[in-house]
Amino acid sequence: MSELIKITVVINDEKPHGENDGTSDGEKELTQEAALTLMPVLLKNGLLDGSFCGGRGDCGRCVVQFLKGVPLPTGLERSRLEPEELRQGYRLACVTRPKTDCTVRVVGAQEVKTPIVTEITKTGADIIANTEMQEIDSGKENACYIAAVDLGTTTIAMQLKDAATGKVADTYCEMNPQRKYGTDVLARIQASVEGQGEDLRRLVCGVILRGLRQFAKNLQKKAGEGTLSDRLIPVNEKGNAGKILGMCIAGNTVMEHLLLGMDVSSLGKAPFVPVEKGLQSITAAYLFAGMEEWSEDLRMVDGGALFDMPVYIAPCMSAFVGGDIVAGLYALGLLPDRQAENGERQAALFIDLGTNGEMVITDGQRMIVTAAAAGPAFEGDGTMMGTDRIALTAQLLQSGILDETGLLKEPYFTQGVRIEDAREVAAAGRQVKNGCYFKQEDVRSLQMAKAAVRAGVEILWEEMGRPEIEKVFLAGGFGYYLDVEAAVAVGLLPSHMRGRVRAAGNTSLAGAYEMGRDLCGKRLDAASLEERTHLAESINLADTERFEGLYLKYMNLGEN
């Protein structure tokens, strides 16, 4: 065991950047082994929100300033931080290893608020991005409800909907707190393998409990009387009236495994086999086992009715195409059915872009699915949304600052393009951190992500027999905010898709509701759902002969 050192962390220090004198409003003393980096002890004590890069030194969210006992900068820190910042004691907590007692101030990096889309459109008409809680539907006295959960890698969205009408009664959204272990699923797989699986599970369960707590309190306000628990499962002569019939959760395969406390080690290495792919039917008591909040906020009433509330976890298609995609396809009516009537069938393409890019092509009876690793390029890095990156790239291409190979002209190649104001980004009005830089490495990240997705789309199209694609559905917040013309201009989408692309909204959340409603109402049985899910043919792009060539071809930027 190496020598223990004392780390004093400054609390509530609001002095301007570079003007600290070593004093503060409060301090917290910690100890750790000198051989370790600073990040684990800060995470353990809740003094750091985590990183977007999984501790690789890429995102800058773990910046700290040493006020005393400054260690020498590593080579990575010299490349990530300015010389003046290094002289002022700024370091990256994920790589710096203090050797002596020290005093640090957590700086971190301010991030833009990620809008969370909660609505869906099936027709391509305008949709609404709901970032605020909606009012309780007061049009029905004793409605029955379904709780739907979109368990995203970046965000978690929940809705309470009328089981009969589908009208939204309440909405709850949070950033996924698992981000403290990294933004991508691989970082969270690693964290789980290293012993953080229970913490990862509890973090997400905590969000879902907070959402249910809000639903319960607002239902209580609507009723005007009764306890919190009674509003969830009221006992009255109308049987199910006023009752939350069940909850359905849809997320990617890793997120669902982590939620259920399953082993995710097999999802991080070939041949990438999930522990379980089928529909999971459990109870609320099973899901929240061991959670302290359970006894406080969701007490058992009516002889254990709440404990027995059904919870469904959407089935997955593969390690890379999860329950969120199945839910989206269910909501859009795109799940294949071999029993469907023969006749002329139109091909449709479904694309959900985030840290992973999932793509599906179907003609109604046959379905082929695949996924490509995209990293943070489409989600954004906390300073700029991914869709704004695409809009800016298209703008730089048009202005000649960026060429088709992805090279920025000097002096931008060296220093990056400074974004002085969000209005300078095409499709302004969304959130870009003022003063951030769009650097050469950002361009490369976007190129690699879009090349993988574009190659995946072409391979699906070829495997399906090159049909005429009538509709292209873009799911999630990325699809809602994406400027299709900018996407075509950089080569993310082929030019022939103009006029056929539709923003579909949060199809995962909508599908979770519809699936939960149909399962609770016995209009859908698990066997039927799984049969339709198993009809999908899954392609691993890495094993596809044409992928490498297409990937290199689409690394270039520009319309094609």
Secondary structure by P-SEA (a helix, b strand, c coil): ccbbbbbbbbcccccccccccccccbbbbbbbbccccccaaaaaaccccccccccccccccbbbbbccccccccaaaaacccaaaaaacccccccccccccbbbbbbcccccbbbbbccccccccccccccccccccccccbbbbbbbbbccccbbbbbbbccccccccbbbbbccccccccccaaaaaaaaaacaaaaaaaaaaaaaaaaaaaaaaaaaaaaccccccccccccccccccccccbbbbbbcaaaaaaaaccccccccccccccccccbbbbcccccccccccccccccccccccccccbbbbbbbccccccaaaaaaaaaacccccccccccbbbbbbbbbbccbbbbbbbcccbbbbbcccccccccccccccaaaaaaaaaaaaaaccccccccccccccccccccccccccccccccccccccccaaaaaaaaaaaaaaaaaaaaaaaaaccccccbbbbccccccccaaaaaaaacccccccccccccccaaaaaaaaaaaaaaaaccccaaaaaaaaacbbbbccccccaaaaaaaaacccccc
